[in-house]
Amino acid sequence: MRAAILHAYNSPLGIEDVPMPACPADGVVLRVLACGICRSDWHGWTGEHARVKPGSRMGHEYCGEVVEAGPQARWRRGERVIAPFILACGSCPDCQAGHQTACGNQIVPGFTAPGAFAEYVAVPHAHNLARLPEALDPALAAGLGCRVTTAWEALTGRAALQAGEWLAIHGTGGVGMSALILARAIGARVIVTDVVPQKLAFARDLGAEHALDARAGDTAERIRDLTGGGAHVSVDALGFPETIRASLASLRRLGRHVQVGMPTGHHARIEIDMLGLYSGQLAVFGTRGMPSWKYPPLLDLVSSGRVDVRPLLAREVRLSDVSAELAAMNGPTPPGVAVVTDFAN
């Protein structure tokens, strides 16, 4: 089968023929129908993610068709499924409590196991998979990837965003735009910040009340002024020190910050205003993915059209285009995400 292999950081991936994956006893092998290209992949491609080494195969936002199922898996050949990027063991105390994203025995394709930038991928712990609705196009499903599911968990499972509240989003990449679309569906009022004018215009089209160019000065102060004291909830969608600090500073008293962007590599440790956090009585949440048992209601919202995430899908690309898409993330990028749907070229 064809697969994209990392041989050196910041270099084109090798498109190669590799052996078909073996089917795990508790898992399945999928023919990959689509796989999103995520900034988390970029972190691995640049060497900023400790788990991604030369020889790795990335790709963690995938959906596919079952071509083989292990004896302990409940899925059958021909069924279409979508996978969370965290494959939880299902038996540890965290899993038993419903907190699969905190599983200490988790497997993460693309990081701790071979990923889905390939024609086929093995998926262990297949109890994590969710059935793909017939009405949901695979490219759009893969575009949900870790961005829509992570944003939904951040807003509903962590910050408990309510209708009428102000949400500030720092960074309008895939997860930031996802948070905007979902927050508007909840009934929240949204402010976004970014440095790319095209993305700011796109955010306004999607319903943002204000779209602030971060190059123009103190975004936190402007957010506090526009909201009459600060956002109720603020999301850092990039993981950069500047946006994390701005997110915290943009909150009103008793506000909730959600860390969605991955602060990895040389951004893993930063300095923040702890006095401001203390005196403002702020809540700080980390979030990473979404438990698979929460997938069906969200997939139903999307497949029924009650939540329209189609604007997130910018283009469908070939497997051989992945390197160029990753390299483009070295600088500001236009709105929308790229999804691999052609694995033969």
C-alpha positions as CSV (number, residue, x, y, z in Angstrom):
1,M,0.0,0.0,0.0
2,R,1.0,3.6,-0.5
3,A,2.0,5.7,2.5
4,A,3.7,9.0,3.4
5,I,6.7,8.5,5.6
6,L,8.7,11.1,7.6
7,H,12.4,10.7,7.0
8,A,13.7,14.1,8.1
9,Y,12.1,17.0,9.9
10,N,11.0,19.9,7.8
11,S,11.6,17.9,4.6
12,P,9.2,16.3,2.0
13,L,7.6,13.1,3.1
14,G,8.5,10.0,1.2
15,I,5.6,8.5,-0.8
16,E,6.4,4.8,-0.6
17,D,5.0,1.3,-0.9
18,V,4.9,-0.3,2.6
19,P,3.4,-3.6,3.8
20,M,-0.3,-3.8,4.7
21,P,-0.9,-3.4,8.5
22,A,-1.7,-6.5,10.6
23,C,-5.2,-6.5,12.1
24,P,-5.1,-6.1,16.0
25,A,-7.1,-8.7,17.9
26,D,-9.3,-6.0,19.4
27,G,-9.2,-3.7,16.3
28,V,-9.8,-3.3,12.7
29,V,-8.0,-2.5,9.5
30,L,-9.6,0.4,7.6
31,R,-9.3,1.5,4.0
32,V,-8.8,5.1,4.5
33,L,-11.5,7.2,2.8
34,A,-10.2,10.6,3.9
35,C,-7.6,12.0,6.3
36,G,-7.4,15.6,7.5
37,I,-4.1,17.5,7.6
38,C,-3.8,19.1,11.1
39,R,-1.4,21.6,12.8
40,S,-0.6,18.8,15.2
41,D,0.9,16.9,12.2
42,W,2.9,20.0,11.5
43,H,4.3,19.9,15.1
44,G,5.5,16.4,14.4
45,W,6.8,17.3,10.9
46,T,8.9,20.1,12.4
47,G,10.3,18.0,15.2
48,E,8.4,19.8,17.9
49,H,6.5,16.7,19.0
50,A,8.6,14.3,21.1
51,R,6.6,11.2,19.9
52,V,7.2,11.8,16.2
53,K,10.5,10.5,15.0
54,P,12.0,9.8,11.5
55,G,10.4,6.7,10.1
56,S,7.0,7.8,11.5
57,R,3.7,7.9,9.5
58,M,1.5,10.7,10.6
59,G,-2.2,11.3,10.0
60,H,-4.7,11.2,12.9
61,E,-8.0,12.7,11.5
62,Y,-9.4,9.9,9.5
63,C,-12.5,7.9,8.6
64,G,-12.6,4.7,6.6
65,E,-14.2,1.5,5.6
66,V,-13.6,-1.7,7.6
67,V,-11.8,-4.3,5.5
68,E,-10.8,-6.7,8.3
69,A,-11.9,-7.0,11.9
70,G,-10.2,-8.8,14.8
71,P,-11.9,-11.5,16.8
72,Q,-12.5,-9.1,19.7
73,A,-13.9,-6.3,17.6
74,R,-17.6,-5.7,17.1
75,W,-17.3,-4.2,13.6
76,R,-17.9,-5.9,10.3
77,R,-16.4,-5.7,6.9
78,G,-17.9,-2.9,4.8
79,E,-19.0,-0.7,7.7
80,R,-17.9,3.0,7.6
81,V,-16.5,4.4,10.8
82,I,-14.8,7.5,12.1
83,A,-12.0,7.4,14.8
84,P,-11.2,9.8,17.6
85,F,-7.5,10.5,17.6
86,I,-7.2,9.1,21.1
87,L,-7.8,5.3,21.2
88,A,-8.5,4.6,24.8
89,C,-8.0,1.2,26.4
90,G,-11.5,1.1,27.8
91,S,-10.6,-0.7,31.1
92,C,-8.6,1.7,33.2
93,P,-10.3,3.8,36.0
94,D,-10.4,6.9,33.8
95,C,-12.0,5.0,30.9
96,Q,-14.5,3.4,33.2
97,A,-15.4,6.9,34.5
98,G,-16.1,8.1,30.9
99,H,-12.9,10.1,30.7
100,Q,-11.3,8.3,27.8
101,T,-9.2,11.3,26.7
102,A,-7.3,10.9,30.0
103,C,-6.6,7.2,29.5
104,G,-3.1,6.3,30.6
105,N,-2.9,3.4,28.1
106,Q,-4.0,5.3,25.1
107,I,-2.8,4.8,21.6
108,V,-2.6,7.8,19.2
109,P,-2.2,6.9,15.5
110,G,0.2,9.3,13.8
111,F,2.1,9.8,17.1
112,T,2.4,6.6,19.1
113,A,1.4,4.3,16.2
114,P,1.4,4.4,12.4
115,G,-1.1,7.0,11.2
116,A,-3.5,7.4,8.3
117,F,-1.5,9.2,5.7
118,A,-1.8,5.9,3.9
119,E,-4.2,3.7,1.9
120,Y,-4.9,1.5,5.0
121,V,-4.5,2.0,8.7
122,A,-4.8,-0.5,11.6
123,V,-7.0,0.8,14.5
124,P,-6.5,-1.0,17.8
125,H,-9.1,-0.6,20.6
126,A,-11.8,-0.5,18.0
127,H,-14.5,0.1,20.7
128,N,-13.5,3.7,20.3
129,L,-14.8,3.9,16.7
130,A,-18.2,5.6,15.9
131,R,-20.4,4.7,12.9
132,L,-20.3,7.3,10.1
133,P,-23.8,8.5,9.1
134,E,-24.7,7.6,5.5
135,A,-25.4,11.3,4.8
136,L,-22.0,12.5,6.0
137,D,-19.4,12.8,3.2
138,P,-16.1,11.2,4.2
139,A,-14.1,14.3,3.3
140,L,-16.3,16.4,5.6
141,A,-16.1,13.8,8.3
142,A,-12.3,13.7,8.2
143,G,-12.5,17.5,8.3
144,L,-14.2,17.2,11.7
145,G,-11.0,15.5,12.7
146,C,-9.7,16.6,16.0
147,R,-10.7,20.3,15.4
148,V,-14.5,20.1,15.6
149,T,-14.6,17.4,18.2
150,T,-12.0,19.1,20.3
151,A,-13.8,22.4,20.0
152,W,-17.1,20.9,21.0
153,E,-15.6,19.2,24.1
154,A,-13.8,22.5,25.0
155,L,-17.0,24.6,24.8
156,T,-19.5,22.1,26.2
157,G,-17.6,19.5,28.2
158,R,-15.1,21.8,29.8
159,A,-16.1,25.5,29.8
160,A,-19.9,24.9,29.7
161,L,-20.4,27.9,27.4
162,Q,-24.0,29.3,27.6
163,A,-26.2,31.2,25.1
164,G,-25.6,34.9,25.4
165,E,-22.1,34.6,26.9
166,W,-19.1,36.2,25.2
167,L,-16.5,33.8,23.7
168,A,-13.1,35.1,22.7
169,I,-11.1,32.9,20.2
170,H,-7.4,33.5,19.8
171,G,-6.4,32.0,16.5
172,T,-8.7,31.1,13.6
173,G,-7.2,28.0,12.2
174,G,-9.3,24.8,12.0
175,V,-10.1,24.5,15.7
176,G,-10.6,28.2,16.1
177,M,-13.1,28.3,13.2
178,S,-14.7,25.2,14.6
179,A,-15.2,26.9,17.9
180,L,-16.8,29.9,16.2
181,I,-19.3,27.8,14.3
182,L,-20.2,25.7,17.3
183,A,-20.4,28.7,19.7
184,R,-22.8,30.4,17.3
185,A,-24.9,27.3,17.2
186,I,-25.1,27.4,21.0
187,G,-26.1,31.0,20.9
188,A,-23.0,32.7,22.2
189,R,-21.5,36.0,21.1
190,V,-18.1,35.6,19.5
191,I,-14.9,37.7,19.1
192,V,-11.9,36.3,17.2
193,T,-8.4,37.5,16.9
194,D,-5.8,36.6,14.2
195,V,-3.1,38.2,12.1
196,V,-4.4,37.0,8.7
197,P,-7.0,39.5,7.2
198,Q,-8.5,36.8,5.0
199,K,-9.2,34.7,8.1
200,L,-10.7,37.6,9.9
201,A,-13.1,38.3,7.0
202,F,-14.0,34.7,6.9
203,A,-14.8,34.7,10.6
204,R,-17.1,37.7,10.2
205,D,-18.9,35.8,7.4
206,L,-19.4,32.9,9.8
207,G,-21.0,35.1,12.5
208,A,-18.2,36.6,14.6
209,E,-19.4,39.9,16.0
210,H,-15.9,41.3,16.1
211,A,-12.7,40.1,14.3
212,L,-9.6,41.8,15.7
213,D,-6.2,42.0,13.9
214,A,-3.7,41.1,16.6
215,R,-1.0,43.1,14.8
216,A,-2.9,46.3,15.8
217,G,-2.1,46.2,19.5
218,D,-3.4,44.8,22.8
219,T,-6.2,42.4,21.8
220,A,-7.0,41.6,25.4
221,E,-7.7,45.2,26.2
222,R,-9.9,45.6,23.1
223,I,-11.8,42.5,24.0
224,R,-12.5,43.7,27.5
225,D,-13.7,47.1,26.1
226,L,-16.0,45.4,23.5
227,T,-17.5,43.0,25.9
228,G,-18.0,45.4,28.8
229,G,-15.5,43.8,31.1
230,G,-14.1,40.8,29.3
231,A,-15.2,37.5,27.8
232,H,-16.9,34.9,29.9
233,V,-15.0,32.1,28.1
234,S,-11.7,32.4,26.1
235,V,-10.1,29.8,23.9
236,D,-6.4,29.7,22.9
237,A,-6.5,27.8,19.7
238,L,-2.8,28.1,18.8
239,G,-0.6,27.2,21.8
240,F,1.7,30.2,21.5
241,P,2.8,32.2,24.6
242,E,1.4,35.4,23.2
243,T,-2.0,34.0,22.5
244,I,-2.2,32.1,25.8
245,R,-1.4,35.2,27.8
246,A,-3.9,37.3,25.7
247,S,-6.6,34.7,26.3
248,L,-6.2,34.9,30.0
249,A,-6.0,38.7,30.0
250,S,-9.2,39.0,27.9
251,L,-11.4,37.3,30.6
252,R,-13.8,39.0,33.0
253,R,-13.8,38.1,36.6
254,L,-14.8,34.5,37.1
255,G,-14.0,33.8,33.4
256,R,-13.0,30.4,32.0
257,H,-9.9,29.9,29.8
258,V,-9.7,26.7,27.7
259,Q,-6.3,25.6,26.4
260,V,-7.0,24.0,23.0
261,G,-3.9,24.8,21.1
262,M,-1.0,22.4,21.8
263,P,1.9,24.2,23.6
264,T,4.6,21.8,22.6
265,G,8.4,21.9,21.9
266,H,9.9,25.3,23.0
267,H,6.3,26.6,23.8
268,A,5.7,23.8,26.4
269,R,6.6,26.1,29.3
270,I,5.6,29.7,29.4
271,E,5.3,32.5,32.0
272,I,1.7,33.7,32.8
273,D,0.2,36.4,35.1
274,M,-0.7,34.3,38.1
275,L,-1.7,37.3,40.1
276,G,-4.3,38.2,37.4
277,L,-5.5,34.6,37.5
278,Y,-5.7,34.7,41.3
279,S,-7.4,38.1,41.6
280,G,-9.8,37.5,38.8
281,Q,-10.7,34.1,40.2
282,L,-10.3,32.6,36.8
283,A,-10.8,28.9,35.9
284,V,-8.2,27.3,33.6
285,F,-9.1,24.1,31.6
286,G,-7.0,21.9,29.5
287,T,-8.7,19.9,26.8
288,R,-7.6,17.3,24.3
289,G,-9.9,15.5,22.0
290,M,-13.4,14.2,22.9
291,P,-14.5,10.8,24.3
292,S,-15.8,8.6,21.5
293,W,-19.1,8.0,23.4
294,K,-19.9,11.7,22.7
295,Y,-19.5,11.4,18.9
296,P,-23.0,10.2,17.9
297,P,-24.9,13.3,19.0
298,L,-22.3,15.6,17.3
299,L,-22.3,13.6,14.1
300,D,-26.1,13.8,14.1
301,L,-26.0,17.6,14.4
302,V,-23.6,17.8,11.5
303,S,-25.2,15.1,9.2
304,S,-28.6,16.6,9.7
305,G,-27.4,20.1,8.8
306,R,-28.3,21.7,12.1
307,V,-24.6,22.6,12.4
308,D,-23.0,23.5,9.1
309,V,-19.2,22.8,9.2
310,R,-18.9,22.7,5.4
311,P,-17.1,26.1,5.4
312,L,-14.2,24.4,7.2
313,L,-13.3,22.2,4.3
314,A,-11.1,24.2,2.0
315,R,-9.8,21.6,-0.5
316,E,-9.4,17.9,-1.1
317,V,-5.8,16.9,-2.0
318,R,-3.6,14.0,-3.0
319,L,-1.4,12.0,-0.6
320,S,1.6,13.5,-2.5
321,D,0.4,17.0,-1.6
322,V,0.7,16.5,2.2
323,S,4.3,17.8,2.3
324,A,3.3,21.1,0.6
325,E,0.4,21.5,3.0
326,L,2.6,21.0,6.0
327,A,5.3,23.4,4.7
328,A,2.6,26.0,4.2
329,M,1.9,26.0,7.9
330,N,5.4,27.5,8.5
331,G,3.6,30.8,7.9
332,P,0.1,32.3,8.0
333,T,-2.3,30.1,6.1
334,P,-5.7,30.9,4.4
335,P,-9.0,29.8,6.0
336,G,-10.1,26.2,5.9
337,V,-8.4,22.8,6.1
338,A,-7.1,20.4,3.5
339,V,-8.2,16.7,3.5
340,V,-6.5,13.9,1.7
341,T,-9.0,11.9,-0.4
342,D,-6.8,10.6,-3.2
343,F,-4.3,8.1,-1.8
344,A,-3.3,6.7,-5.2
345,N,-1.4,9.8,-6.3
